């Protein structure tokens, strides 16, 4: 048995894989590094660590509130495709759990990305690299 929790293995895997990966890539990374880890356990930890995965309420995230625990670090950009990326609240919105109309716990976006002051929809946080400016030619000079 390993001294590290499976969710920490998943966290290491997603970081080593560049911040985005398929479930299969994460499972392969973890099993290669920790051979005694069961693939099914890795998969359930991926669900539990994905802030917008509907099944996470059956694992670690069993209470109401924002997804701000150490194991809340994955985001699934499209439903059901088996792909996750590093979760950033100002890029993906603030996710968490709340009681729905039926009283059951549901995963929901608590604060949409549109209300986050650091990011406007469609704009990147990254600054473009400054390109060297080339002098413009005057039309009269080029003729």
ABEGO torsion letter per residue (X at the ends): XBABBAAAAAAAAAAAAGGBBBAAAAAAAAAAABAABBAAAAAAAAAAABAABAAAAABABABBEBBABAABABBBABBGAGBBBBBBAAAAEBBBBBBBAAGBBBBBBABBAAABAABBBGBBABBBBBBBBBBBBBAAAAX
